[in-house]
Amino acid sequence: MIASKNGRPQTDGGMRAAALELRWEDTPLGPFTAWPPVARAAVDMALSMAQPACVCWGSDARLIYNDLYRTILGNRHPWALGKPLCDIWPELEPTLRPALRGVFAGEAQLWEDAPFELDVVEGAPPTSWFTATWTPIRLDDGTVGGFLIVATDTTRRHAAEAALQSDRERQGFLLELADTLRPMGDANEIQLVAAQALGQRLGANRVGYAEDLGGGEIAVVRNYVDGVPGIEGRYRYDDYGPELLAAFRDGRTVVRDDIAGDPGLTEAEKAAHEALALGATVNVPLLKDGELRAVLFVHFQSAHRFDEREIALMGEVAERTWAEVMRARAEQETRRSEERYRTLFSSMDEGYCIIQILYDADGVADDWLFIEVNPAFEKHNGLTNATGRTIKQLAPGIERRWIEIYDRVAQTGESLRFQEPSGALEGRIFDLYAFRVGDPTERKVAVLFTNITEAKRSAERQAILLAEVQHRVRNTLAMIRTISDRTLRGSASLEEFAAAWRGRLAILARVQALLTRSANTGIDLASIVREELAAQASDESLYQVEGPDLTLPPKAAEVVTLAVHELATNALKHGALSVPDGRIEVSWSVETREGRRWLSFLWREQATSTKTGDEPERRGFGRELIERRVPYDLQGESELLIGQDGAACRLAFPLMHRASVLETGVPDRGTVFDEALDEAPPDLSGQRILLLEDDFLLASEAAQALQDAGAQVLGPFSAEEAALAAIDEEMPTSAVLDVNLGRGPSLKVARALKTARVPFVFLTGYDDIAFPPDLLEVKRLKKPAAMDKVIQAVASSRRRD
């Protein structure tokens, strides 16, 4: 101790000076110099300490403190100097009195990091934390005269530790919340669970999310409540304060600690809050890309002072929860999209696959790997268990062009629609759409495809059938025209022509109907004979039909039906059916000649007398049909005798399949030209014209027309073999060629003539036949063509050549 002359401690200013200058003699303690030495020593030590310290002396514990203790006293300094401890801290008296009794009893007192409610510094937290010791100071007689207080303000450290602990708890809460929300997939359930967790942590009465609807409205779907009703529904921002929506759009959190006492709210706005049992609220806006999406609200039923940590926690929960909500909604949409994709993927009729192009060591596309295929994949291309395997494993002979097409799509990103056949896939033809998918560096291509093999073949068959129908119609019209002309030339009067023409037209119609119903298989011979005789005879007793069951091929059915019609018509007009005692016997049998089946057909008429008159001397069109058409069209034999007792006819021909112009077949397609021809009367004198036509009526009409124009006709021929033999024997100067000789397009004669540089024209029933390129320039006439047009075409081909 540094003593002065008067025995007081030497002062160096501050609290030491204040303590020495105080008039202690006016206090129960008396003059400082009269204090016991131990008291003065304790005061000197306290004033010299480098931490808050003081001495409380006397029975009422009057305070002497150093400079550092002033911060503890706050606004109670300097008044507190020399005052009793309980007078200085009246709010702490319940704590101080027991401690005073203890310390004066000689018991040291310790407060370790203890809270004290001290209102000594304006604006400071009301609670301060201290670690303090009270050490008794004994007099010589052993009694306690006072005590030394050494105090350490631990408020900051405690606050830091509390903040750290709070942060740990906050992080733990957020981690636990994240773990809870992460596996959840329902967005509304995520909002509710997060609201409940936050509400229970804060002790709030209501927590939830309200989603912005636009137009100044917001909607609450679900909310956590504790002691208050839920508020699910739609609300208008303006009902709760005009600044609310503007603040939310700016991203500002709105805090209202005491709604009832908030001067910024009108009575109507307070009433709107009260209707929701709201005493205090925090509203945290959630913005994405600058747009208000939702608001997290935390409600207390009564006023509540929100601290910064609570508000910060709300912000974090809002952001994290909304991120989980967006994740869940995205996952839900992804699942829905995948479900739609899988449903489409599994149910679509088209084949679909995703492939990855594979490259060799030189970087050249060499194969592809099937990444994914749909159920229809196998149906269209026949490849099984394709996923995870390459095309060369599944179809080793796959054409190189397939790999090149898909590689181009993978490299360029250009989508491609195309049709392509594959011999390696059993000749299937595909309609495909290929497009790149995924990262371009992955070289993945999606392919949507359909097997159109049958559709292609069906379209081709349909086109062929249409071409054949046109061909047959034109041939039929040509036949009708020829029959009409020949019937007219052989008729003595219009009435005779009309009767003969109607009969022949009717029989053509009947043959066409029978051939159509029999689908190109032919017609029963007995039906042909019986139907015609029944139409001409007045009674079944007038004829007898006998022969084995036999179906005639189409061409034979056509020729025989016309022949039977001519015989029956002649019998009605001149023969056995024209007299009362007449009778007709028809029979047939099948025999074998040189390994082929032949039909032998007999027609015999019996009558005592007939109306034949000069009939044996007359060779009309009907007789020509019978005597010449069977040998020409059927390569058979024909014999017709007409006597006084009626007609006798024998027909014999091989039973070979030949198409009729009256049936429907399926030849190939092509292109036919129809152009105007020179109308000048041609002169074919000196010309040798080869005629190739498999129908006798058409052939005979064309031959007659060529002969009338002065030409020498080679033929006509009904088969290519006969025509080729004639060319070898004598080269024609020109030719008229039919294309379909009963078995589809026949071009051998045309090629032989082209090689020999002999001009020719085609006479065809096809509108669209597939001529080879080397024959595209040959003139083609469509049946039924007028014979003068045929003659002009032949003359024109000669001039061009």
C-alpha positions in Angstrom: 0.0 0.0 0.0 1.3 3.5 -0.8 0.3 5.7 2.2 0.0 9.4 2.3 1.0 11.7 5.1 -2.4 11.6 6.6 -2.4 7.8 6.6 -4.8 7.3 3.6 -3.7 5.4 0.5 -2.0 7.5 -2.1 -4.5 8.3 -4.9 -3.7 8.2 -8.7 -7.2 9.4 -9.8 -10.4 7.5 -11.0 -12.2 5.4 -8.5 -9.3 5.4 -6.1 -9.6 9.1 -5.8 -13.3 9.0 -5.5 -13.1 6.4 -2.9 -10.6 8.4 -0.8 -12.4 11.6 -1.2 -15.8 10.3 -0.1 -16.7 11.5 3.4 -16.8 8.1 5.1 -17.1 9.8 8.5 -20.7 10.5 7.4 -21.4 6.8 7.1 -21.7 4.1 9.8 -18.2 3.0 8.8 -16.5 6.1 10.1 -13.4 7.8 8.7 -11.4 5.7 6.3 -8.3 6.1 8.5 -10.1 4.5 11.4 -10.8 1.3 9.4 -9.1 -1.8 10.4 -5.8 -2.4 8.5 -7.2 -5.5 6.9 -10.1 -3.5 5.5 -7.9 -0.7 4.1 -5.6 -3.4 2.6 -8.5 -5.1 0.9 -9.7 -1.8 -0.6 -6.3 -1.0 -1.9 -6.1 -4.4 -3.5 -9.5 -4.2 -5.1 -8.8 -0.7 -6.5 -5.6 -2.0 -8.0 -7.1 -5.2 -9.6 -7.2 -5.5 -13.4 -10.7 -6.9 -13.4 -14.0 -5.8 -11.9 -13.7 -5.9 -8.2 -15.1 -4.3 -5.1 -15.1 -4.5 -1.3 -18.3 -4.6 0.7 -17.6 -3.5 4.3 -19.7 -3.3 7.4 -22.8 -5.0 8.4 -24.9 -3.5 5.6 -22.2 -4.3 3.0 -21.3 -0.8 1.8 -19.7 -0.8 -1.7 -16.2 0.5 -2.6 -15.4 -0.5 -6.3 -12.7 -0.1 -8.9 -12.8 1.5 -12.3 -13.6 -1.7 -14.1 -16.6 -2.4 -11.9 -18.3 0.7 -13.2 -19.3 -1.1 -16.4 -21.3 -3.5 -14.3 -23.0 -0.7 -12.4 -23.9 1.2 -15.5 -26.2 4.1 -14.8 -26.0 3.4 -11.0 -22.4 4.9 -11.0 -21.3 7.1 -9.2 -24.3 7.0 -6.9 -23.5 3.5 -5.8 -20.2 4.4 -4.1 -20.5 3.8 -0.3 -24.1 2.6 -0.6 -25.4 -0.7 0.9 -25.3 -3.5 -1.6 -29.1 -4.3 -1.4 -29.9 -0.6 -1.9 -27.8 -0.6 -5.1 -29.4 -3.8 -6.4 -32.9 -3.9 -5.0 -34.1 -6.2 -7.8 -31.5 -8.7 -6.7 -32.3 -8.6 -3.0 -34.0 -12.1 -2.9 -30.7 -13.4 -4.2 -28.4 -11.2 -2.2 -29.9 -11.6 1.3 -29.1 -15.4 1.6 -25.7 -14.8 0.2 -24.9 -12.0 2.7 -25.9 -14.2 5.6 -23.6 -16.9 4.3 -20.6 -14.7 3.6 -20.8 -13.0 7.0 -20.9 -16.4 8.5 -17.6 -17.0 6.9 -18.8 -18.9 3.9 -17.4 -17.9 0.5 -20.0 -17.4 -2.2 -19.6 -18.4 -5.9 -21.8 -17.6 -8.9 -20.6 -19.4 -12.0 -21.9 -18.0 -15.3 -25.1 -17.0 -13.6 -27.8 -14.8 -15.1 -28.8 -11.6 -13.5 -31.7 -9.3 -14.6 -30.0 -5.9 -14.5 -31.6 -2.8 -16.0 -28.5 -0.6 -15.9 -27.6 0.1 -19.6 -30.2 1.5 -21.9 -30.8 -0.7 -25.0 -28.7 -3.6 -23.6 -30.3 -7.1 -23.1 -32.0 -7.2 -19.7 -30.2 -10.3 -18.7 -26.4 -10.2 -18.0 -24.3 -13.2 -17.1 -21.5 -13.2 -14.5 -19.0 -15.5 -12.8 -18.5 -13.9 -9.3 -16.9 -14.8 -6.0 -17.5 -13.3 -2.5 -14.5 -13.9 -0.3 -14.9 -13.1 3.5 -12.5 -10.6 5.1 -11.8 -11.5 8.7 -10.8 -9.2 11.5 -8.2 -9.9 14.1 -10.8 -11.6 16.3 -11.8 -13.9 13.5 -15.2 -12.3 12.8 -16.1 -11.2 9.3 -16.1 -7.5 8.7 -16.8 -7.5 5.0 -16.0 -9.4 1.8 -14.1 -9.0 -1.5 -16.1 -9.3 -4.7 -14.3 -10.3 -7.9 -16.7 -10.4 -10.9 -16.3 -11.4 -14.6 -19.0 -10.4 -17.0 -19.6 -13.5 -19.2 -22.5 -12.1 -21.1 -20.7 -11.9 -24.4 -19.2 -15.4 -24.0 -22.5 -16.8 -22.9 -24.2 -15.1 -25.8 -21.6 -16.5 -28.2 -22.0 -19.9 -26.7 -25.7 -19.6 -26.8 -25.6 -18.4 -30.4 -23.3 -21.3 -31.2 -25.6 -23.8 -29.4 -28.6 -22.2 -31.1 -26.8 -22.5 -34.4 -26.1 -26.1 -33.7 -29.7 -26.7 -32.8 -30.9 -24.8 -35.8 -28.6 -26.8 -38.1 -29.7 -30.0 -36.4 -33.3 -29.0 -36.9 -32.8 -28.1 -40.6 -30.9 -31.3 -41.2 -33.6 -33.4 -39.5 -36.2 -31.5 -41.5 -34.3 -32.1 -44.7 -34.0 -35.8 -43.9 -37.7 -35.9 -43.2 -38.7 -34.1 -46.4 -36.3 -35.7 -48.8 -38.1 -39.0 -49.3 -41.5 -37.4 -49.5 -43.1 -37.1 -52.9 -46.3 -35.2 -52.3 -45.8 -31.4 -52.4 -48.8 -30.6 -50.2 -47.7 -33.1 -47.6 -44.2 -31.6 -47.6 -45.6 -28.2 -46.9 -47.7 -29.5 -44.0 -44.8 -31.5 -42.4 -42.4 -28.6 -42.6 -45.0 -26.2 -41.2 -45.7 -28.5 -38.3 -42.0 -28.9 -37.5 -41.4 -25.1 -37.6 -44.5 -24.4 -35.6 -43.6 -26.8 -32.8 -40.0 -25.4 -32.7 -41.2 -21.8 -32.4 -44.3 -22.5 -30.3 -46.4 -20.9 -32.9 -50.2 -21.4 -33.2 -50.4 -21.6 -37.0 -47.8 -22.2 -39.8 -48.4 -22.8 -43.5 -47.7 -21.9 -47.1 -49.9 -19.7 -49.2 -49.4 -19.9 -53.0 -49.8 -16.7 -55.1 -52.7 -17.0 -57.6 -52.1 -13.7 -59.3 -54.7 -11.0 -59.5 -53.9 -9.9 -55.9 -55.1 -13.3 -54.4 -53.4 -16.0 -52.4 -54.5 -19.6 -51.5 -53.9 -21.7 -48.4 -54.2 -25.4 -49.1 -53.0 -26.9 -45.8 -51.6 -25.5 -42.6 -50.4 -26.6 -39.2 -52.5 -25.4 -36.3 -52.2 -25.5 -32.5 -55.1 -24.1 -30.5 -56.5 -22.1 -33.4 -58.7 -23.0 -36.5 -57.2 -23.7 -39.9 -57.5 -21.0 -42.6 -57.6 -23.1 -45.8 -59.0 -21.0 -48.6 -58.5 -17.9 -50.8 -57.6 -14.5 -49.5 -56.9 -11.0 -50.9 -53.7 -9.3 -49.9 -55.3 -5.9 -49.7 -57.6 -7.0 -46.8 -54.5 -7.3 -44.5 -52.7 -4.1 -45.4 -52.0 -2.2 -48.6 -48.2 -2.5 -48.3 -48.3 -6.3 -47.9 -48.3 -7.3 -51.6 -45.7 -4.6 -52.6 -43.4 -5.9 -49.8 -43.8 -9.5 -50.9 -43.0 -8.6 -54.6 -39.9 -6.8 -53.4 -38.8 -10.0 -51.5 -39.2 -8.3 -48.1 -40.3 -10.2 -45.0 -43.2 -8.6 -43.2 -43.0 -8.8 -39.4 -45.9 -7.7 -37.1 -45.2 -8.3 -33.4 -48.4 -6.8 -32.1 -51.2 -6.6 -34.6 -53.7 -5.1 -32.2 -51.3 -2.3 -31.3 -49.9 -1.7 -34.8 -50.5 1.9 -35.8 -50.0 1.1 -39.5 -53.1 -0.9 -39.7 -56.7 0.4 -40.0 -59.4 -0.9 -37.8 -60.8 -3.0 -40.7 -57.5 -4.5 -41.3 -57.1 -5.3 -37.6 -60.5 -6.9 -37.6 -59.5 -9.0 -40.6 -56.5 -10.3 -38.6 -58.6 -10.8 -35.5 -61.0 -13.0 -37.5 -58.1 -15.3 -38.2 -57.1 -15.4 -34.5 -54.0 -13.4 -35.3 -52.0 -11.5 -32.7 -48.6 -11.6 -34.3 -47.3 -12.8 -37.6 -44.2 -13.2 -39.8 -44.7 -13.5 -43.6 -41.7 -14.7 -45.7 -42.1 -14.3 -49.4 -40.7 -16.8 -51.9 -39.6 -15.4 -55.3 -38.4 -17.4 -58.3 -37.0 -15.6 -61.3 -38.3 -12.4 -59.8 -41.9 -13.7 -59.6 -43.8 -14.1 -56.3 -44.7 -17.8 -56.0 -45.6 -18.3 -52.3 -45.5 -17.0 -48.8 -44.6 -18.8 -45.6 -46.6 -17.5 -42.7 -46.1 -18.0 -38.9 -48.9 -16.9 -36.7 -49.2 -16.4 -32.9 -52.6 -15.9 -31.3 -51.3 -13.1 -29.1 -48.5 -10.5 -29.5 -45.1 -12.0 -29.8 -41.7 -10.4 -30.0 -39.8 -12.2 -32.9 -36.0 -12.2 -32.5 -33.6 -12.2 -35.4 -32.8 -15.9 -35.0 -36.4 -16.9 -35.3 -36.9 -14.8 -38.4 -33.7 -16.2 -40.0 -34.9 -19.7 -39.2 -38.2 -19.0 -40.9 -36.4 -17.8 -44.0 -34.2 -20.9 -44.2 -37.2 -23.2 -43.7 -39.2 -21.4 -46.3 -36.4 -21.6 -48.9 -35.6 -25.2 -48.1 -39.1 -26.4 -47.9 -40.1 -24.6 -51.2 -37.1 -26.3 -52.9 -38.4 -29.6 -51.7 -41.9 -28.7 -52.9 -40.5 -27.8 -56.3 -38.5 -31.0 -56.3 -41.6 -33.1 -55.4 -43.7 -31.4 -58.1 -41.0 -31.9 -60.7 -40.7 -35.6 -59.7 -44.5 -35.9 -59.8 -44.5 -34.4 -63.3 -41.6 -36.6 -64.3 -43.4 -39.6 -63.0 -46.6 -38.6 -64.8 -44.5 -37.9 -67.9 -42.8 -41.3 -67.6 -46.1 -43.0 -67.0 -47.5 -41.4 -70.1 -44.3 -42.3 -71.9 -44.4 -45.9 -70.6 -48.1 -46.2 -71.5 -47.5 -44.9 -74.9 -44.3 -46.9 -75.2 -46.0 -50.1 -74.2 -49.3 -49.7 -76.0 -48.2 -48.1 -79.3 -48.6 -50.3 -82.3 -45.4 -48.9 -83.9 -42.0 -50.3 -83.1 -39.8 -48.1 -81.1 -36.2 -48.4 -80.0 -33.2 -46.3 -78.8 -29.9 -47.3 -80.2 -26.3 -46.2 -79.7 -23.9 -46.1 -82.7 -20.7 -48.1 -82.2 -17.5 -47.2 -84.0 -14.4 -49.2 -84.9 -10.8 -48.3 -84.0 -10.7 -45.9 -87.0 -13.7 -44.0 -85.8 -16.0 -45.5 -88.5 -19.5 -46.4 -87.6 -19.6 -50.2 -87.6 -22.6 -51.4 -85.5 -25.3 -50.2 -83.2 -26.4 -51.3 -79.7 -30.0 -51.6 -78.7 -30.5 -49.5 -75.5 -34.3 -49.9 -75.2 -37.1 -51.4 -77.2 -40.9 -51.4 -76.8 -43.2 -54.5 -76.9 -44.1 -53.9 -80.5 -40.5 -53.9 -81.6 -40.3 -57.7 -82.1 -43.6 -57.8 -83.9 -42.4 -55.5 -86.6 -38.8 -56.7 -87.2 -38.7 -60.2 -85.8 -35.7 -59.5 -83.5 -36.1 -61.1 -80.0 -34.3 -60.1 -76.8 -32.7 -57.1 -78.5 -32.0 -54.9 -75.4 -28.3 -54.9 -74.6 -27.3 -56.6 -77.9 -26.0 -55.3 -81.2 -27.7 -55.5 -84.6 -24.8 -57.6 -86.0 -25.4 -60.1 -83.2 -29.1 -60.2 -84.0 -28.8 -59.9 -87.8 -25.2 -60.5 -89.0 -26.0 -59.7 -92.6 -27.5 -56.2 -91.9 -26.9 -54.0 -94.9 -24.2 -51.3 -94.5 -26.6 -48.5 -95.6 -28.6 -48.9 -92.4 -25.5 -48.2 -90.2 -24.7 -45.2 -92.4 -28.2 -43.7 -92.2 -28.3 -43.9 -88.4 -24.8 -42.6 -88.1 -25.7 -39.6 -90.1 -28.6 -38.9 -87.8 -26.4 -39.3 -84.7 -23.6 -37.1 -86.2 -25.7 -34.2 -87.6 -28.8 -34.2 -85.4 -30.9 -34.2 -88.6 -34.2 -36.1 -88.2 -34.9 -38.4 -91.1 -38.0 -40.1 -92.4 -37.4 -42.8 -94.9 -38.6 -46.2 -96.2 -36.0 -49.0 -96.5 -36.0 -52.8 -97.1 -33.7 -55.2 -95.4 -32.8 -58.6 -96.8 -31.2 -59.5 -93.5 -34.6 -59.0 -91.8 -36.4 -61.5 -94.1 -37.0 -59.0 -96.8 -39.2 -56.8 -94.6 -39.8 -53.2 -95.8 -40.0 -50.5 -93.1 -41.3 -47.0 -92.8 -39.0 -45.2 -90.3 -38.5 -41.9 -88.5 -35.1 -41.5 -86.8 -34.0 -38.7 -84.6 -31.1 -38.0 -82.2 -31.7 -38.1 -78.5 -29.7 -37.3 -75.4 -26.2 -35.8 -75.3 -24.9 -35.5 -78.9 -21.6 -37.1 -77.8 -23.4 -40.2 -76.8 -24.4 -40.8 -80.5 -27.9 -42.1 -79.5 -30.7 -42.3 -82.0 -34.4 -43.0 -81.4 -36.2 -44.9 -84.2 -40.0 -45.1 -84.7 -40.8 -47.7 -87.3 -43.5 -49.8 -88.9 -43.3 -53.0 -90.9 -45.0 -52.0 -94.2 -44.2 -55.1 -96.1 -47.7 -56.3 -96.4 -49.1 -52.8 -97.0 -46.6 -52.4 -99.8 -47.5 -55.7 -101.3 -51.2 -55.0 -100.9 -50.8 -51.7 -102.6 -48.9 -53.3 -105.4 -51.6 -56.0 -105.7 -54.3 -53.4 -105.7 -52.6 -51.4 -108.4 -52.0 -54.6 -110.4 -55.6 -55.5 -110.0 -56.7 -52.1 -111.2 -54.5 -52.4 -114.2 -55.9 -55.8 -114.9 -59.5 -54.6 -114.6 -58.7 -51.9 -117.1 -57.0 -54.4 -119.4 -60.0 -56.9 -119.2 -62.6 -54.2 -119.7 -60.9 -52.8 -122.7 -60.4 -56.3 -124.1 -64.1 -57.1 -123.4 -65.1 -53.9 -125.2 -62.9 -54.8 -128.1 -64.5 -58.2 -128.3 -68.0 -56.8 -128.1 -67.1 -54.3 -130.8 -65.8 -57.1 -133.0 -68.8 -59.3 -132.4 -71.1 -56.4 -133.1 -69.4 -55.6 -136.4 -69.3 -59.2 -137.5 -72.9 -59.8 -136.5 -73.9 -56.7 -138.4 -72.0 -57.8 -141.5 -73.7 -61.2 -141.4 -77.3 -59.9 -140.8 -79.7 -59.5 -143.6 -81.8 -57.0 -141.7 -81.8 -54.8 -138.6 -84.3 -57.2 -136.9 -82.0 -60.1 -137.6 -79.0 -58.2 -136.2 -80.9 -57.1 -133.1 -81.9 -60.7 -132.3 -78.5 -62.2 -132.9 -76.7 -59.3 -131.1 -78.9 -59.5 -128.0 -78.3 -63.2 -127.7 -74.5 -62.9 -128.1 -74.3 -60.0 -125.7 -76.4 -61.9 -123.1 -74.1 -65.0 -123.3 -71.0 -62.7 -122.9 -72.6 -61.3 -119.8 -73.4 -64.7 -118.4 -69.8 -65.9 -119.0 -68.4 -62.8 -117.3 -70.7 -63.3 -114.3 -69.8 -67.0 -113.9 -66.1 -66.3 -114.3 -66.2 -63.6 -111.7 -68.1 -65.7 -109.2 -65.7 -68.6 -109.7 -62.7 -66.4 -108.9 -60.6 -67.4 -111.9 -61.0 -71.1 -111.3 -63.3 -71.8 -114.3 -66.9 -72.9 -115.0 -68.6 -76.3 -114.7 -69.1 -77.6 -118.3 -72.5 -79.2 -117.5 -73.8 -75.9 -116.2 -72.8 -74.1 -119.4 -74.6 -76.6 -121.6 -77.7 -77.0 -119.5 -78.2 -73.3 -118.9 -78.0 -72.6 -122.7 -80.3 -75.4 -123.7 -82.8 -74.5 -121.0 -82.9 -71.0 -122.4 -83.5 -72.1 -126.0 -85.5 -75.4 -125.7 -89.2 -75.4 -124.6 -88.9 -78.6 -122.7 -86.1 -80.7 -121.0 -87.2 -83.7 -123.0 -85.8 -82.1 -126.1 -82.2 -82.6 -125.1 -79.9 -85.0 -123.3 -76.7 -83.9 -121.6 -74.1 -86.5 -120.6 -70.5 -86.3 -119.3 -68.2 -86.4 -116.3 -68.0 -83.5 -113.9 -65.5 -81.1 -115.4 -64.5 -77.5 -114.7 -63.3 -75.7 -117.8 -60.4 -73.3 -117.4 -61.5 -69.6 -117.9 -60.5 -69.2 -121.6 -62.0 -72.6 -122.6 -65.2 -71.7 -120.7 -65.5 -68.5 -122.6 -65.0 -70.1 -126.0 -67.2 -73.2 -125.3 -70.0 -71.0 -123.9 -70.0 -68.9 -127.1 -69.9 -72.0 -129.3 -72.7 -73.7 -127.4 -74.8 -70.5 -127.7 -74.2 -70.4 -131.4 -75.1 -74.1 -131.8 -78.3 -73.7 -129.6 -79.4 -70.6 -131.4 -78.9 -72.2 -134.8 -80.8 -75.3 -133.5 -83.7 -73.0 -132.5 -83.8 -71.2 -135.8 -82.9 -73.9 -138.3 -82.2 -77.2 -136.6 -83.6 -79.7 -134.1 -85.3 -77.2 -131.9 -87.2 -75.7 -134.8 -89.3 -78.8 -135.5 -91.6 -80.9 -133.2 -89.7 -84.2 -133.4 -86.2 -82.6 -133.0 -83.8 -83.7 -130.2 -80.3 -82.7 -129.2 -77.7 -85.0 -127.6 -74.6 -83.4 -126.0 -71.8 -85.5 -124.5 -68.2 -85.1 -123.5 -65.3 -87.1 -122.2 -61.7 -86.6 -121.2 -58.8 -88.4 -123.0 -55.1 -88.3 -122.8 -52.9 -87.2 -125.8 -49.1 -87.0 -125.5 -49.3 -86.8 -121.7 -51.9 -84.0 -121.7 -55.6 -84.1 -120.8 -57.9 -83.3 -123.7 -61.6 -82.6 -123.8 -63.7 -84.2 -126.5 -67.1 -82.5 -126.9 -69.9 -83.8 -129.2 -73.1 -82.0 -130.2 -75.6 -84.0 -132.3 -79.0 -83.0 -133.5 -81.7 -85.5 -134.7 -84.8 -84.7 -136.6 -86.8 -86.1 -139.6 -86.6 -82.8 -141.3 -85.3 -79.3 -140.5 -85.4 -75.7 -141.8 -81.8 -75.8 -142.9 -82.5 -75.0 -146.5 -79.3 -73.5 -147.9 -77.7 -73.3 -144.5 -74.8 -75.7 -145.4 -73.7 -73.3 -148.1 -73.7 -70.3 -145.7 -70.7 -69.6 -143.6 -71.8 -67.0 -141.0 -70.1 -65.5 -138.0 -71.5 -68.2 -135.6 -69.9 -70.9 -137.8 -66.6 -69.0 -137.9 -66.7 -68.8 -134.1 -67.0 -72.6 -133.8 -64.7 -73.7 -136.6 -61.8 -71.2 -136.2 -61.8 -69.9 -132.6 -61.3 -73.3 -130.9 -58.2 -74.1 -132.9 -56.9 -70.5 -132.6 -57.7 -69.7 -128.9 -57.4 -73.2 -127.5 -54.9 -74.9 -129.9 -57.5 -77.6 -130.4 -59.7 -79.1 -133.1 -63.1 -78.1 -134.4 -65.5 -79.8 -136.9 -69.0 -78.6 -137.8 -71.4 -80.5 -140.2 -74.9 -79.2 -140.9 -77.2 -81.6 -142.7 -81.0 -82.0 -143.2 -81.4 -83.5 -139.8 -79.5 -80.7 -138.0 -76.0 -79.9 -136.9 -73.2 -82.2 -135.7 -70.2 -80.6 -134.0 -67.1 -82.0 -132.5 -64.7 -79.9 -130.4 -61.4 -81.1 -128.9 -58.8 -79.2 -127.1 -56.2 -79.5 -124.3 -57.4 -78.6 -120.8 -54.8 -75.9 -120.1 -55.3 -72.9 -118.0 -55.6 -69.8 -120.1 -57.0 -66.5 -118.9 -60.2 -65.0 -120.3 -60.7 -61.4 -121.1 -63.9 -61.7 -119.1 -62.2 -62.7 -115.9 -60.1 -60.7 -113.4 -56.4 -61.5 -113.1 -53.3 -59.9 -111.7 -50.6 -58.9 -114.3 -47.9 -56.3 -113.8 -48.2 -52.5 -113.9 -46.7 -50.0 -116.3 -47.4 -46.9 -118.4 -49.6 -46.6 -121.6 -49.6 -43.7 -124.0 -52.7 -42.6 -125.9 -52.0 -40.1 -128.6 -53.7 -38.7 -131.6 -52.7 -40.4 -134.9 -52.5 -39.2 -138.5 -55.9 -39.5 -140.0 -54.7 -39.9 -143.6 -55.8 -43.2 -145.2 -52.7 -45.4 -145.0 -51.5 -47.8 -147.7 -49.7 -50.9 -146.4 -49.2 -52.6 -149.8 -46.2 -54.7 -149.9 -45.8 -54.8 -146.1 -45.5 -58.1 -144.2 -47.2 -57.4 -140.8 -46.8 -59.9 -138.0 -50.0 -60.0 -135.8 -49.8 -61.4 -132.2 -53.1 -61.5 -130.4 -54.4 -64.3 -128.2 -58.1 -63.6 -128.7 -59.5 -65.0 -132.0 -62.2 -62.4 -132.5 -59.8 -59.5 -132.0 -57.1 -61.2 -134.0 -59.5 -61.9 -137.0 -60.7 -58.3 -137.0 -57.2 -56.9 -137.0 -56.0 -59.3 -139.6 -58.9 -58.3 -141.9 -58.2 -54.6 -141.4 -54.5 -55.1 -142.2 -55.4 -57.1 -145.3 -57.9 -54.5 -146.4 -55.1 -51.9 -146.1 -53.0 -54.0 -148.6 -50.7 -55.8 -146.1 -49.7 -59.4 -146.0 -50.5 -60.7 -142.6 -48.2 -63.1 -140.9 -50.4 -65.0 -138.5 -52.3 -64.1 -136.6 -50.6 -65.9 -133.7 -51.9 -66.5 -130.3 -48.7 -67.6 -128.7 -45.1 -66.2 -128.6 -43.5 -69.4 -129.6 -45.4 -69.6 -132.9 -44.7 -65.9 -133.6 -41.0 -66.4 -133.0 -40.9 -69.4 -135.3 -42.5 -67.3 -138.0 -39.9 -64.5 -137.6 -37.1 -67.1 -138.0 -38.7 -68.3 -141.2 -39.6 -64.9 -142.7 -38.8 -61.5 -141.1 -41.8 -59.1 -141.1 -41.5 -55.5 -142.1 -43.7 -54.4 -139.1 -45.8 -55.9 -136.3 -48.9 -55.4 -134.1 -48.3 -57.0 -130.7 -50.7 -57.8 -127.8 -48.9 -57.7 -124.5 -50.9 -60.0 -122.3 -51.2 -63.5 -123.8 -53.1 -65.0 -120.9 -50.2 -65.2 -118.4 -49.2 -61.7 -117.9 -46.9 -59.4 -120.0 -45.2 -61.2 -122.9 -42.3 -59.3 -124.4 -40.1 -61.9 -126.1 -41.4 -61.1 -129.6 -41.0 -57.4 -129.0 -37.4 -57.8 -128.0 -36.7 -60.0 -131.0 -38.2 -57.4 -133.3 -36.3 -54.6 -131.6 -33.0 -56.5 -132.0 -33.8 -57.0 -135.7 -34.7 -53.3 -136.0 -38.3 -54.1 -137.1 -40.8 -51.4 -136.2 -43.9 -52.5 -134.2 -46.8 -51.1 -132.1 -48.4 -52.5 -129.0 -52.1 -53.1 -128.9 -52.9 -53.5 -125.2 -55.8 -53.4 -122.7 -53.4 -52.1 -120.0 -53.6 -48.5 -119.0 -50.5 -48.7 -116.8 -48.2 -51.6 -117.7 -44.6 -51.7 -116.5 -42.7 -51.6 -119.8 -38.9 -51.9 -119.5 -36.9 -48.8 -120.3 -35.8 -50.0 -123.7 -39.5 -50.3 -124.8 -40.9 -47.1 -123.4 -40.7 -45.3 -126.7 -42.8 -47.9 -128.6 -46.2 -46.6 -129.6 -49.0 -48.1 -127.6 -52.7 -48.2 -128.5 -55.4 -48.9 -125.9 -58.1 -51.4 -126.6 -60.7 -51.2 -127.9 -58.9 -49.3 -130.6 -60.6 -48.6 -134.0 -58.9 -50.6 -136.7 -58.2 -47.5 -138.8 -56.2 -46.2 -135.8 -54.2 -49.5 -135.7 -53.5 -49.2 -139.5 -52.3 -45.6 -139.0 -50.1 -46.5 -136.1 -48.4 -49.2 -138.1 -47.9 -46.8 -141.0 -46.5 -44.2 -138.6 -44.1 -46.6 -137.0 -42.8 -47.4 -140.5 -42.2 -43.7 -141.2 -40.4 -43.1 -137.9 -38.2 -46.1 -138.5 
